[in-house]
């Protein structure tokens, strides 16, 4: 839901209702109000900025969700992934052009049973989240994309299982670093066109197999 249509509190209230009524195993909540609060990078370090205040508001909504999961008696078996789907640009506009390196700096936090507490892993990419979810839900390996237009092999998933997240997992894993390699190949300033990113990633996938 976009913030222009629904507030963060509304989205979380809907998720809580969905949890209680339908006993769902998985849901994704996309909070967007902070996009409206963005007035430039300076707001990230100003505790009085509208951006910082929107983050505090989002944090309170996370608390509401956690309380609901605990009330349902499911907290001890619940995994939480908090992540941004992108970084932000360097202007006052609320956008994230691909040509700016800061647009690629996304945040990820994982919590749940068996996850190392207080640890930091060296690298992850957004598709890795889907692989992680499939793993903890024990639903089997993902098949990957099924786009018939793409004929280049392989056609599997582009994500990697982040086994270094787990207490009994390895300290290091071999990650294909697809996004980093794409950015390095384009000197950290690729074109602001999704088609370029798509073709670039497909090329890297072909090189990796």
Buried (B, 14 or more C-beta within 10 A) or exposed (E): BEBEEBBBBEBBBBBBEEBEEEEEEEEEBEBBBBBEBBBBBEBEEEEEBBBBBBBEBBEEBBEBBBEBBEEEEEBEEBBBBEBEEBBBBEEEEBBBBBEBBEBBEBEBEBEBEEBBEEEEBEBBBBBBBBBBBBBBEEEEEBEBEEEEEEEEEEBEBBBBBBBBBBEEBEEEBEBBBBBBBBBEEBEEEBEBEEEBBEEBBEBBBEEEE
